[in-house]
Amino acid sequence: MPEIIARTATADYPIFIQQGALDHLGERIAACVQGRRAVIVTDDQVGPLYLERASRSLRAAGFSCSEAVVPAGEASKTPEQLASLYARFQETGLSRADPVIALGGGVVGDLAGFAAATWLRGVPLAQVPTTLLAQVDSSIGGKTGIDLPQGKNLIGAFYQPRLVVMDPAVLHTLPRRFMADGMAEVIKYGLIGDEPLLAQVEQQACDLEWVVSRCVRSKIAVVARDEKDNGERMLLNFGHTVGHAIEKATGFNAFSHGEAVAVGMVIAARVGEQLGETEPGTCDRIRRVLEAYQLPVRADIPLTAILLAIKSDKKRLGSRIHYVLLRRPGEAFLKPMAPEELADVLGEVWPRG
Ligand code: GLY
């Protein structure tokens, strides 16, 4: 598969989608950076599977390589884990020319990405996503960050990687729940702007490499037009206002990100239908495709907890929440809403009992 070039106002970078790409990681990175010290950041689930292969490839390309392994899961996106990465960078003697390699899913990409963005005011970053969710979404477009007790991703930076290397082969060993997690984001791409992708996904017979490359191309097109999330990029947050609130209200461990977004998409479709903005029947179609991928379509959480969590959501501009709604599957738009207005309509559609 040819490399795809992502173009943004601040950087252009290659995205490689290739079977066996992990074994060529070192040479790919060597072609994009000058330094020859590297730190691979991974987690304790991905590390045992791929760390040795990745570091062997880096050593073969002339890098001296050290490693930082964090516990798997959202709970690692903390200031404490960030500080532990800085300590590792210091011990390794990482200079401004040396790369940080984020080997893992969205959590590792966000945490290592933010550490790379801020260490010495920025060192080269290679994103090597190993989950479907990270391949189709979080490794592309330069969002990095960590969580605070007050909310998810409250500290962060837009920081584009030097390169992204994806090995679709790693997806074949993903546990079912991780695949479903990523499929929620794939379904999101279909719903906001790619109805043919949605139709293909509904058939449940699509080639994963094709799906990844299609989503990557959609995302880089959006990011090229709106790198800093001031307009069109916010459409990628379809389902995320309520999704993030569900994650926060349940302590980031009852629902995976994709599961929470799945419920958020159902709620957003219901809100749109309730307001007369979304084509009737859209919500039912969304529920069917989510259920086909064993994703949840409701969350038994009190609405008061959801509204409290939405209050600290960063997807606000001034006093308005930019809620993403659909006209129909394949067409999304932003609806700026006062928090009270959103609370009222959520009160009408939130499942009871
Ligand atoms: N995950 C949404 C974005 O990158 O903007």
Boltz pocket constraint, residues with backbone or C-beta under 6 A from the ligand:
constraints:
  - pocket:
      binder: B
      contacts: [[A, 137], [A, 138], [A, 140], [A, 141], [A, 143], [A, 229], [A, 233], [A, 236], [A, 237]]
      max_distance: 6.0
